[in-house]
Amino acid sequence: MEIESLLSSNCVLFKHQCNSKKRLLETIASHLCDQKPMLDPGNVFSALIARERLGSTGIGNGIAIPHCRIKGCAKTIGVLVTLDSPIDFDAIDNEPVDIIFVLVVPEDHDQEHLKTLATLAETFSDKSHLEKIRQTQSSEELYQVITNM
C-alpha cells in the first residue's frame, strides 16, 4: 500500500490549531467531506468518535491513527494533520499527539482496513520518518515527505 493512494494534497492540514480531540475529529470530518462531497461530515465524525470510545487510536510517540468504516465510501481515504501544539489524545504512552493520520474505509473492506492500519503504524514507528514530518515547513512539503516514505 502506497500512502499516495490514500492521500491527496488537499487532504493535508499543516500546523493546524486545535485544543481537543473531539474538536479535531470534527474539523477533520468537515474538511474531508468538503473534499469528498459524497460523504456526510456528521456520519464521519460520529463513526470516528464511536471508534475512539472503543479505545484511543493514539499509538504513542505523538501519533494517532483515528479510523472508521463508512457505508457509501467507495475507497479508502486518508487525511494527514500536523498540529501547531500537541493535544491530549489518550494515547497508550500518555503523551500528547501532534501527528494524526485519519483513515475512512469502505464498510466492507475489513482486510484492507487492517493491512492499511498496520502499514501506517509501521511507517509512523520509524523515528527518522517522524523527524522528517515534524521538520516540514508547509502543507506541500508535508505531502511530499509523507508520500515519499
Secondary structure, DSSP 8 states (H G I E B T S, - for coil): --GGGT--GGGEEEEE--S-HHHHHHHHHHHHHHH-TTS-HHHHHHHHHHHHHHS--EEETTEE--EEEETT--S-EEEEEEEEEEE----TTS--EEEEEEEEEETT-HHHHHHHHHHHHHHHT-HHHHHHHHH--SHHHHHHHHHT-
